[in-house]
Amino acid sequence: MSLRDLIILGVVFISLPFCFMRPWIGILVFSWLGYMNPHKYAWGIAPNFPVALIVAVPTLIGFAVTKDKEKFPFERESTVIILLWITFTISSFFSFYPQLAWDMWQKTSKILIMSLITIPLFLDRKRLKYLMLTISLSLGFLGVKGGIFSIIHAGQWNVRGPEGTFIAGEGDFGLALNMVLPILFYLVKEEENKKLKLLLYSTFVLTIVSVIFTYRRGAFLGLAAVILLLAVKSRKKIFGAAVLSMVLIIAPYFITETWTNRMETIKEYEQDTSAMGRINAWKMAFNVAKDRPLIGAGFDGLSLTTKVNYSPNPSETAGDVHSIYFEVLGEHGFIAFGLFVFLLLFCLFSLKKIKKRLEGIHSAEWLRNYSDMLQISLIAYMVGGVFLGRAYFDLFYHLVAIIVVLKVLANRELSSITAVSGQPV
């Protein structure tokens, strides 16, 4: 057992009593392990140790018995998550490959449950800030690591996430980093501690470098959308222009011919076997949904012999459906697909409504900033998800839970103003 194993496992086991007594702390520890995956950087038993499960159990037990939580708010977003879980469960009973389906069902159920219990535990501004810092700095650490690696090696190799995780692949890693960039950016605006502000700024910049050198077209398109939206929404246009200028000035010294050639295939997708393989996979998913409109193929059902029966060109079909939209459609049918799309739209509409209702209220400016932050993160997921099969990505469902928290806190802010002024807002 290495020293890293001892340190990481020591921290995990020391945290367990706190996870039970204060389950909101358990969510923070669970998030740290889930997004940063520190145990994957050890060399002994830690990489394969079920650290997330060990933390989840006392957190769930603590949640069941603690009084330090509020009533669960059945907003439309949280209700849709529950309905999605029901459709996932039903499709698993009728899946093409039951063993694969139930294994993935367990993983997805864990993600959904931990996201849902986040809501009543974090209906507090200070706790919510701790959660956002935990998520952003956990993934940001990986962004910093990848950015420094790319700079040292002049962009000669691509960067990726920890092995054996949801973000191990370059594309998945780029998606996660793109989703966390807006969080880092807006937390800087809210942070008063100068050292922490500098840390967040530095993490933001190096994470951009890391995304670029994933060498993935979807990650690059997602990054372009994020940077554009940050520039449009940010009141500090000078900062946005400075970041863009710095990237444009430095990039030519590190961008390799391989990277340039890879990005140019965006315009020539018909000659790119990878792109055409994905299009065939999308057609396969749609064909499965037409044949089984209510249940789809089940989790992990769009592979193996499914290609032969449903793909227009089995030999050229990608091994993965490579799209959050077609993944849900093909694996769970049209009802689940509709719920998934509505969940995305509900989140965007709710954030827009929060901004509009709180306009001009100085004490609620942080809520408006958080709304912008989450809106851009969701768009990054929606854009990047066109090319990646990450419909069950834990960060997405965690952000949905945080949006529900934001809605409740916004309603409280408006209620308190109404109580003081006597006039409805």
C-alpha positions as CSV (number, residue, x, y, z in Angstrom):
1,M,0.0,0.0,0.0
2,S,1.5,3.3,-1.1
3,L,1.5,6.6,0.9
4,R,-1.2,8.0,-1.4
5,D,-3.4,5.0,-0.6
6,L,-3.0,5.6,3.1
7,I,-3.7,9.4,2.8
8,I,-6.8,9.0,0.6
9,L,-8.3,6.1,2.4
10,G,-7.5,7.8,5.7
11,V,-9.4,10.9,4.7
12,V,-12.3,8.9,3.5
13,F,-12.6,6.8,6.7
14,I,-12.1,9.8,9.0
15,S,-15.0,11.6,7.2
16,L,-17.5,8.8,7.7
17,P,-18.8,9.9,11.2
18,F,-19.2,13.4,9.8
19,C,-21.1,12.0,6.8
20,F,-23.5,10.3,9.2
21,M,-23.9,13.1,11.7
22,R,-24.0,15.9,9.0
23,P,-25.2,14.2,5.7
24,W,-24.7,17.5,3.8
25,I,-21.0,17.0,4.5
26,G,-21.4,13.5,3.1
27,I,-22.6,15.0,-0.1
28,L,-19.5,17.2,-0.3
29,V,-17.2,14.2,0.3
30,F,-19.2,12.1,-2.2
31,S,-18.9,14.9,-4.8
32,W,-15.1,15.3,-4.2
33,L,-14.6,11.6,-4.8
34,G,-17.0,11.5,-7.8
35,Y,-15.6,14.4,-9.7
36,M,-11.9,14.6,-8.8
37,N,-11.5,10.8,-8.3
38,P,-8.4,11.2,-6.1
39,H,-8.3,7.5,-5.4
40,K,-7.6,6.8,-9.1
41,Y,-4.2,8.5,-8.7
42,A,-2.9,6.1,-6.0
43,W,-1.0,2.9,-6.9
44,G,-2.1,0.3,-4.4
45,I,-5.6,-0.8,-3.3
46,A,-7.3,2.7,-3.4
47,P,-8.0,2.8,-7.2
48,N,-10.3,-0.2,-7.0
49,F,-11.6,0.5,-3.5
50,P,-15.4,1.3,-3.4
51,V,-14.8,4.7,-1.7
52,A,-18.0,6.3,-3.2
53,L,-20.1,3.5,-1.8
54,I,-18.5,3.7,1.6
55,V,-19.3,7.4,1.8
56,A,-22.8,7.0,0.3
57,V,-24.0,4.5,2.9
58,P,-23.5,6.6,6.1
59,T,-24.7,9.7,4.2
60,L,-28.0,8.0,3.2
61,I,-28.5,6.6,6.7
62,G,-27.7,10.0,8.2
63,F,-30.2,11.6,5.8
64,A,-32.9,9.2,6.9
65,V,-32.5,10.0,10.6
66,T,-31.3,13.6,10.6
67,K,-33.5,16.6,11.4
68,D,-31.0,18.9,9.7
69,K,-32.9,18.8,6.4
70,E,-35.9,20.5,4.9
71,K,-39.0,19.2,3.3
72,F,-38.4,17.8,-0.2
73,P,-39.6,20.3,-2.8
74,F,-41.5,18.7,-5.6
75,E,-40.7,21.1,-8.3
76,R,-41.2,20.1,-11.9
77,E,-37.5,19.3,-12.4
78,S,-37.3,17.0,-9.4
79,T,-40.5,15.3,-10.4
80,V,-39.2,14.7,-13.9
81,I,-36.1,13.1,-12.5
82,I,-38.3,10.7,-10.5
83,L,-40.4,9.9,-13.6
84,L,-37.2,9.3,-15.6
85,W,-36.0,6.9,-13.0
86,I,-39.3,5.0,-13.3
87,T,-39.0,4.7,-17.1
88,F,-35.4,3.6,-16.7
89,T,-36.5,0.8,-14.3
90,I,-39.3,-0.4,-16.6
91,S,-37.1,-0.5,-19.6
92,S,-34.5,-2.6,-17.6
93,F,-37.1,-5.3,-17.1
94,F,-37.5,-5.7,-20.9
95,S,-33.9,-4.9,-22.0
96,F,-32.0,-6.7,-24.7
97,Y,-29.2,-7.5,-22.3
98,P,-30.5,-7.8,-18.7
99,Q,-27.2,-8.2,-16.9
100,L,-25.7,-5.1,-18.6
101,A,-29.0,-3.2,-18.1
102,W,-29.3,-3.9,-14.3
103,D,-25.6,-3.1,-13.7
104,M,-26.1,0.3,-15.4
105,W,-29.4,0.8,-13.6
106,Q,-27.7,0.4,-10.2
107,K,-25.1,3.0,-11.2
108,T,-27.7,5.4,-12.5
109,S,-30.0,4.9,-9.5
110,K,-27.1,5.9,-7.2
111,I,-26.5,9.1,-9.2
112,L,-30.2,10.0,-9.1
113,I,-30.7,9.3,-5.4
114,M,-27.6,11.2,-4.4
115,S,-28.7,14.1,-6.6
116,L,-32.2,14.1,-5.1
117,I,-31.1,14.1,-1.5
118,T,-28.8,17.0,-2.2
119,I,-31.9,19.2,-2.6
120,P,-33.3,19.2,1.0
121,L,-29.8,19.3,2.5
122,F,-28.6,22.4,0.6
123,L,-31.5,24.8,0.8
124,D,-29.0,27.3,2.3
125,R,-26.8,29.9,0.6
126,K,-23.6,29.0,2.5
127,R,-24.0,25.3,2.0
128,L,-24.8,25.8,-1.7
129,K,-21.6,27.8,-2.1
130,Y,-19.6,25.0,-0.5
131,L,-21.1,22.5,-2.9
132,M,-20.3,24.6,-5.9
133,L,-16.7,25.1,-4.8
134,T,-16.3,21.4,-4.2
135,I,-17.6,20.5,-7.7
136,S,-15.7,23.2,-9.5
137,L,-12.4,22.8,-7.7
138,S,-12.6,19.0,-7.9
139,L,-13.0,19.0,-11.7
140,G,-10.8,22.2,-11.9
141,F,-7.9,20.3,-10.4
142,L,-8.1,17.9,-13.3
143,G,-8.3,20.9,-15.7
144,V,-5.2,22.5,-14.1
145,K,-3.3,19.2,-14.3
146,G,-4.2,18.7,-17.9
147,G,-3.5,22.4,-18.8
148,I,0.0,22.3,-17.2
149,F,0.7,19.0,-18.9
150,S,-0.2,20.5,-22.3
151,I,1.9,23.6,-21.8
152,I,5.0,21.6,-20.6
153,H,4.7,19.2,-23.6
154,A,3.7,21.9,-26.1
155,G,0.4,20.2,-26.8
156,Q,2.0,17.1,-28.3
157,W,-0.4,14.7,-26.5
158,N,-4.0,14.9,-25.7
159,V,-5.4,15.0,-22.1
160,R,-8.1,12.8,-20.6
161,G,-9.6,12.1,-17.2
162,P,-8.8,9.4,-14.7
163,E,-9.0,5.8,-15.9
164,G,-12.0,3.8,-15.0
165,T,-14.3,6.9,-14.5
166,F,-17.1,8.5,-16.4
167,I,-14.7,11.1,-17.7
168,A,-11.8,8.8,-18.7
169,G,-12.3,9.4,-22.4
170,E,-11.0,12.7,-24.0
171,G,-14.5,13.7,-25.2
172,D,-16.1,13.0,-21.8
173,F,-13.4,14.9,-20.1
174,G,-13.8,17.9,-22.3
175,L,-17.6,17.8,-21.7
176,A,-17.1,17.8,-17.9
177,L,-14.6,20.7,-18.1
178,N,-16.8,22.8,-20.4
179,M,-19.6,22.4,-17.9
180,V,-17.5,23.5,-15.0
181,L,-16.0,26.5,-16.7
182,P,-19.0,28.7,-16.2
183,I,-19.1,27.7,-12.5
184,L,-15.5,28.7,-12.0
185,F,-16.1,32.0,-13.9
186,Y,-19.1,33.1,-11.8
187,L,-17.7,31.9,-8.5
188,V,-14.9,34.4,-9.1
189,K,-17.5,37.2,-9.2
190,E,-19.0,36.1,-5.9
191,E,-15.7,35.4,-4.1
192,E,-14.3,38.0,-1.7
193,N,-11.2,36.1,-0.6
194,K,-8.4,37.3,-2.9
195,K,-6.4,34.1,-2.7
196,L,-9.4,31.9,-3.5
197,K,-10.4,34.3,-6.3
198,L,-6.9,34.0,-7.8
199,L,-7.1,30.2,-7.5
200,L,-10.4,30.2,-9.3
201,Y,-9.2,32.5,-12.1
202,S,-6.1,30.4,-12.6
203,T,-8.1,27.2,-12.7
204,F,-10.5,28.7,-15.2
205,V,-7.7,29.7,-17.6
206,L,-5.8,26.3,-17.4
207,T,-9.0,24.4,-17.8
208,I,-9.6,26.2,-21.1
209,V,-6.2,25.0,-22.2
210,S,-7.0,21.4,-21.1
211,V,-10.3,21.4,-23.1
212,I,-8.4,22.5,-26.2
213,F,-5.9,19.6,-25.9
214,T,-8.5,16.9,-25.5
215,Y,-8.2,16.9,-29.3
216,R,-12.0,16.4,-29.5
217,R,-14.1,18.3,-31.9
218,G,-17.2,18.1,-29.7
219,A,-15.2,19.5,-26.8
220,F,-13.9,22.4,-29.0
221,L,-17.4,23.2,-30.2
222,G,-18.7,23.2,-26.6
223,L,-15.8,25.4,-25.5
224,A,-16.6,27.9,-28.3
225,A,-20.3,28.0,-27.1
226,V,-19.2,28.5,-23.4
227,I,-16.7,31.3,-24.2
228,L,-19.2,33.1,-26.4
229,L,-22.0,32.9,-23.8
230,L,-19.6,34.1,-21.0
231,A,-18.6,37.0,-23.2
232,V,-22.2,37.9,-24.0
233,K,-23.5,37.6,-20.4
234,S,-20.5,39.0,-18.5
235,R,-20.6,42.6,-17.4
236,K,-16.8,42.5,-17.2
237,K,-16.3,42.5,-20.9
238,I,-12.6,43.5,-20.4
239,F,-11.9,40.3,-18.5
240,G,-13.6,38.2,-21.2
241,A,-11.6,40.0,-23.9
242,A,-8.4,39.5,-22.0
243,V,-8.9,35.7,-21.6
244,L,-9.8,35.4,-25.3
245,S,-6.8,37.5,-26.4
246,M,-4.4,35.5,-24.2
247,V,-5.7,32.2,-25.6
248,L,-5.4,33.5,-29.2
249,I,-1.9,34.8,-28.6
250,I,-0.6,31.6,-26.9
251,A,-2.5,29.0,-28.9
252,P,-0.4,29.2,-32.1
253,Y,2.7,28.2,-30.2
254,F,1.1,25.0,-29.0
255,I,-1.5,24.0,-31.6
256,T,-0.1,21.1,-33.5
257,E,-0.8,19.9,-37.0
258,T,-2.6,16.9,-35.6
259,W,-4.9,19.2,-33.7
260,T,-5.6,21.4,-36.8
261,N,-6.3,18.4,-39.0
262,R,-8.7,17.0,-36.4
263,M,-10.7,20.2,-36.2
264,E,-10.9,20.6,-39.9
265,T,-12.8,17.4,-40.2
266,I,-15.8,19.2,-38.7
267,K,-16.3,20.6,-42.2
268,E,-15.7,17.3,-43.9
269,Y,-17.8,14.9,-41.8
270,E,-18.9,12.9,-44.8
271,Q,-15.3,11.8,-45.4
272,D,-14.7,11.1,-41.7
273,T,-15.4,7.4,-40.8
274,S,-15.8,8.4,-37.1
275,A,-18.5,10.9,-37.9
276,M,-20.3,8.6,-40.3
277,G,-20.2,5.8,-37.7
278,R,-21.9,8.0,-35.3
279,I,-24.6,8.9,-37.7
280,N,-25.2,5.2,-38.4
281,A,-25.5,4.7,-34.6
282,W,-28.1,7.5,-34.3
283,K,-30.1,5.8,-37.1
284,M,-29.8,2.5,-35.3
285,A,-31.1,4.1,-32.0
286,F,-34.1,5.6,-33.9
287,N,-34.9,2.3,-35.5
288,V,-34.9,0.6,-32.1
289,A,-37.2,3.3,-30.7
290,K,-39.6,2.8,-33.6
291,D,-39.7,-0.9,-33.0
292,R,-40.0,-0.6,-29.2
293,P,-41.4,2.9,-28.6
294,L,-42.2,2.5,-24.9
295,I,-39.2,0.6,-23.6
296,G,-36.4,0.9,-26.1
297,A,-33.4,-1.5,-25.8
298,G,-32.7,-0.9,-22.2
299,F,-29.4,0.3,-20.7
300,D,-26.4,-0.6,-22.8
301,G,-28.7,-2.2,-25.4
302,L,-27.4,-0.3,-28.4
303,S,-24.4,-2.6,-29.0
304,L,-23.5,-6.2,-29.8
305,T,-26.1,-7.9,-32.0
306,T,-28.4,-4.8,-32.0
307,K,-26.2,-3.4,-34.8
308,V,-27.1,-6.4,-37.1
309,N,-30.8,-6.1,-36.5
310,Y,-31.3,-2.3,-36.5
311,S,-28.3,-0.5,-38.1
312,P,-28.5,0.6,-41.7
313,N,-24.8,-0.2,-42.1
314,P,-23.7,-2.5,-39.2
315,S,-20.0,-2.6,-40.3
316,E,-19.7,1.1,-40.1
317,T,-21.7,1.8,-37.0
318,A,-19.9,3.2,-34.0
319,G,-19.6,1.0,-30.9
320,D,-21.4,3.7,-28.9
321,V,-24.4,5.8,-29.9
322,H,-22.4,9.0,-29.1
323,S,-25.3,11.3,-28.3
324,I,-27.2,11.9,-25.1
325,Y,-30.4,12.4,-27.1
326,F,-30.2,9.2,-29.2
327,E,-28.9,7.3,-26.2
328,V,-32.1,8.0,-24.2
329,L,-34.3,7.5,-27.2
330,G,-32.8,4.2,-28.2
331,E,-32.3,2.7,-24.7
332,H,-35.6,3.8,-23.2
333,G,-38.1,4.8,-25.9
334,F,-40.0,7.9,-26.7
335,I,-41.6,8.6,-23.3
336,A,-38.2,8.7,-21.6
337,F,-36.8,10.8,-24.5
338,G,-39.6,13.3,-24.0
339,L,-39.0,13.5,-20.3
340,F,-35.3,14.0,-20.8
341,V,-35.8,16.8,-23.3
342,F,-38.5,18.4,-21.1
343,L,-36.0,18.2,-18.2
344,L,-33.5,20.2,-20.1
345,L,-36.0,22.8,-21.2
346,F,-37.6,23.1,-17.8
347,C,-34.2,23.8,-16.3
348,L,-33.5,26.6,-18.9
349,F,-36.9,28.1,-18.5
350,S,-36.7,28.1,-14.7
351,L,-33.3,29.8,-14.7
352,K,-34.6,32.5,-17.1
353,K,-37.6,33.0,-14.9
354,I,-35.4,33.4,-11.7
355,K,-33.4,36.1,-13.4
356,K,-36.5,38.0,-14.6
357,R,-38.3,37.9,-11.2
358,L,-35.2,39.0,-9.3
359,E,-34.2,41.8,-11.7
360,G,-33.3,45.0,-9.8
361,I,-33.2,43.3,-6.4
362,H,-29.7,43.9,-5.0
363,S,-29.8,41.3,-2.3
364,A,-30.6,38.7,-4.9
365,E,-27.8,39.5,-7.3
366,W,-26.0,36.3,-6.4
367,L,-29.1,34.3,-7.4
368,R,-29.1,36.0,-10.8
369,N,-25.3,35.2,-11.2
370,Y,-25.9,31.6,-10.2
371,S,-28.7,31.4,-12.8
372,D,-26.4,32.6,-15.6
373,M,-23.8,30.2,-14.4
374,L,-26.1,27.1,-14.5
375,Q,-27.7,28.2,-17.7
376,I,-24.3,28.2,-19.5
377,S,-23.3,24.9,-17.9
378,L,-26.5,23.3,-19.2
379,I,-26.0,24.6,-22.7
380,A,-22.4,23.2,-22.6
381,Y,-24.0,19.8,-21.7
382,M,-26.6,20.1,-24.4
383,V,-24.1,21.1,-27.1
384,G,-21.4,18.6,-26.1
385,G,-24.0,15.9,-25.6
386,V,-24.9,15.9,-29.3
387,F,-21.7,14.0,-29.9
388,L,-21.3,12.0,-26.6
389,G,-23.4,9.3,-25.0
390,R,-23.4,10.7,-21.4
391,A,-27.1,10.9,-20.7
392,Y,-26.5,9.5,-17.2
393,F,-23.7,11.9,-16.4
394,D,-23.7,12.6,-12.6
395,L,-22.7,16.2,-13.0
396,F,-25.8,16.9,-15.1
397,Y,-28.3,15.5,-12.5
398,H,-26.4,17.3,-9.8
399,L,-26.8,20.6,-11.6
400,V,-30.5,19.9,-12.0
401,A,-30.8,19.4,-8.2
402,I,-28.9,22.7,-7.7
403,I,-31.4,24.4,-10.0
404,V,-34.2,23.2,-7.8
405,V,-32.4,24.5,-4.7
406,L,-32.0,27.9,-6.5
407,K,-35.7,28.0,-7.3
408,V,-36.6,27.5,-3.7
409,L,-34.1,30.1,-2.5
410,A,-35.4,32.6,-5.1
411,N,-39.0,32.1,-3.9
412,R,-37.9,32.6,-0.3
413,E,-36.1,35.8,-1.3
414,L,-39.2,37.1,-3.0
415,S,-41.4,36.1,-0.1
416,S,-39.2,37.9,2.4
417,I,-39.3,41.1,0.3
418,T,-43.1,40.8,0.0
419,A,-43.4,40.4,3.8
420,V,-41.3,43.5,4.4
421,S,-42.9,45.8,1.8
422,G,-46.4,44.4,1.9
423,Q,-46.4,44.4,-1.9
424,P,-46.2,41.3,-4.1
425,V,-43.0,41.1,-6.2
